[in-house]
Amino acid sequence: MDQNATPIIDALREFDKKKITSYDVPGHKRGIREDDFQKLVGKEVFLMDVNSPIGTDHFAHPKGVIKESLELAAEAYKADHAFYLVNGSSSGVQIMIMTVCYDGEKILIPRNAHKSVTNALILSGAVPVFMEPEINQHFGIASGMTLKTIQKYVEENPDAKALFLVYPTYYGACADLERIIEYAHSKDIVVMVDQAHGAHFSFSSALPKSAAELGADLVVASTHKTGGSLTQSAMLLHNEGLVKHHSIKKRVLMFHTTSPSYLLMASLESSRKLLATQGEEIFSELVHECRKVKKEISKIPGLSVLDEKEGVTSMTYDPTKIVINVTKLGLDGFDVYDIMFEKYGIQLELAEPTIVLAVIGVGDTKETVWKLADAFKDLAETYYGKYEMLDIPEEIVYVPPQIMSPRQAFYADKISIPIGEAVGHVAAEAVMIYPPGIPICIPGELITAETIDEILYCQENSNCVQKDSKEADKILVVDDGEE
């Protein structure tokens, strides 16, 4: 197929030329009345915001331009089938799990999975077996899963129906996915992959291979994160085998809006074209510059940068993720996150107690990558040697006991108690820093002293803690009578 083709965009252009008077939805009628949003983005956005008029196509049963666009996406992403998602990879995660796992069935999941996995478990009733990921102690971050660890969990849970993996992790860790998929399939276990942060993997030999290319059954990729499409747009990829096309499509339509945004679908199509036709050139240059910048930053006193081959021998790292340990500056990651924005005009992706993360995507250039090095040089000159190194607890490999399934805990009677008194209770809510959205505790887990320490530290040092309980010093737990 011709990856230069843009059937959805072409159809929108042709429709605009007809100057149709609209008696259908959306109600803005292609922007006839100017409002504040139109003043911000321009009328062209409204002209393209249509709802499947004649000459375009229908998402639920595509026969024309959407069908052709999805076929182009599947080829580009090296999968058998592709679906556009207009509610992000979070909806894709829910679709994958709801397709494969029914109430009471086991699914193996790394404990550093995104909060959308927890929501999918609540919806499906699937029973999680949380696996301990490798931990990079120096950077205080969870890494990926090794084949050896997965084999251990499979042997202990031979009735597991599915294996859910994060590839890459938020920080770029990439497991030996090809061997893991081969092993799981030998046990008839479905492999689902959250490749939200690796939407660019299919398009350059300088990057790890994509999960779909390596044979995963179902894959979500957040095209908006690194691939250049508009926020909220993503891809769901499917390879025929243990999961049938009609089965996954049924769940896509169940979770998908019946009025998908043509703006988001067009941006996915445009992103696919850019990545498929120029991705090799763009990312070869960006990877080259990222490696040079990492070396430069690692020379700065008080800073260290995660090396692509650091830690577990079977783990590599996405070179476009720049993870910087800042604790020797006498600052934690939250401090640096704020300083970078306020002093240098730099918006980092996230902060953790020990690190900050910069994500490089298709829209970056040599100039934007090197701006990081200049800012961190000045930061180190300002802070290094002026303050004592912070005492931040080491990350530990620990998965709290799962007393109830997330679904059971979510629907159980709950009480709100002071966080400091919650040790020994069963969590009835998820608590996390967002981003990255990896829960500190999950509904159904036993709350431990380690859990409480981490929540309190994050509350004291970050304004990004999310939880259901309205009171900052309280947490929702399962009523003792329910346990």
Disulfide bonds with the S-S distance in Angstrom:
none
